[in-house]
Amino acid sequence: MIHKQVLLPDRVRRPPAEGWSWIDRRFLSDHAPRLSYDAILLYFFLVAVSDKHGLSFYRDATVAVRLRMEEQAVVRAREELVTEDLVAYRTPLTQVLSLRPPALVRRGGGLQQLGDIFRTLGNDAPDNPTRRSP
């Protein structure tokens, strides 16, 4: 096991005096693998510029210049984030959303507890003695 030690004590990150910015680490493990490079970049940008409610109001053209992307790439990346339920968008506002709890999974248009899903799968196993007949 690696023993962690602060390398530069005078440079330890602190919440900013003004603004609000942080990224839930579950974004990297649970969402980033399914996203395009542009969508990940846009997500990080939106997190960095949003207020404590996750709101920002940068125009697509401004975001494109800041991120060195084509404006249409910004639009596609935002649509991808909206589809993945990571941001909400209504001109001129974009809201970075809280990540859904890991115990909840979208299934068939609704939400199911992960335990319910496993129980359902277990009931469908061919060698399960308590399996319900169709």
N, C-alpha and C positions, 0 to 999 in steps of 0.2 A: 504494500500500500504506500502511496506517495504521501509524504508529510507536507501539507500545504503551509506555506509561509508567505506573508505579504512581502513582495520584492521592493516596492517603493512606498513606504508608509505615508509619505506626504502626498501621494497621488491616488489614494483609495477613493473610488467613486462614491459620490454622495448624490442624493436627489438634488436636482437643480433648484436654485433659489426662485427662478422663474421658469414657467413651463412645466411640462409633464411628459415623461417618456420612459417606457419600459416595454420589454417583449417577454411574453410568457414563453418559457423554454419549450413547452409542449408544441408550440408552433413549428419548431424545427423538426421534432420527431413525428408529429401526427399530421401535419399539413404540408410542409415544404416539399416532401418527396413527390407529392402529386401536382405541384405547381410548376409553371414555367419560370425561367430565370426572370423575365420581366415582371411577373406577378410577385415573386419574392422581393425583388428590388422595390417595387411600388409599395408593398406591404411595409417594409422597413422604413421607407420614406414617410408614409402616412403615420406610422407609429411615432416617428421622430418629430413630426410637425403638429400632431394633434394636441388638443387641450386635455384636461383631466376627464372629459366626457368622451374622448376619442374623436372629437370633431375637428375637421379642417375644411378650409374652403379655397384651396388652391385650384386655379383653373387648369384644365388639361394642357394648355399651351405652356403655362409656367412650369408644370411638373415635367413636361417633355424636355424643356430647356435644362432644368436642374438635373435631371437624370440622364441627359444626353440620349433621349429616345425619340422616335417619331411620335407625333400626337396620337395617331391611330393605334400604336403599340400601347400607349397609356390607356386608351379606351378598352382595348382587348384585355389588358392585364387587370383592369378594374372589374370588368365583366366576369373574369375568372374568379376574382376574390369574392364578388357578390354571389356567384354560383356556389362557391365553397363555403358560404355563410360566414365569411371572415370580415366583410365590410358591408355596410348599407350605403346606398347612394341615392340622393335626390338633389338635383342641381339647385344650388351650388355647393351643397354639403356632402362630405363623405364622413362616415362614422366607422371607426375601427371598433369591431364588436368584441365582447369578451368571448373567449373560447368556450364551447360547450363542455360541461363536465365530462370526464372520460367514461363514466359509468353509463352515459346515455348514448344510444346509437340510433341514427335515423334508419327506419325500416318501413317500407310500404307506406310512405307519406306520414308516418307518425314516429313517436319515440318509444323505445322499449328499454327496460333495464337490461343490462348485459346478462344478469343471472337468468332472466326470463328467456333470453335467446338461447343460452346454454341448455336450459331445461327443455326447451322445445326441440333442440337438436338431439338431446339425449333421448327424448321420447320417440324420436324417429329412427334411432339406431336399430338395426335388424336384430341384434342379440340382446336387446333390452327386455327383461322379463316383464316389466310393467308397461311395455309399449302398448299404446292404444291402437286398436284396429281401425282402419279407415271406414 
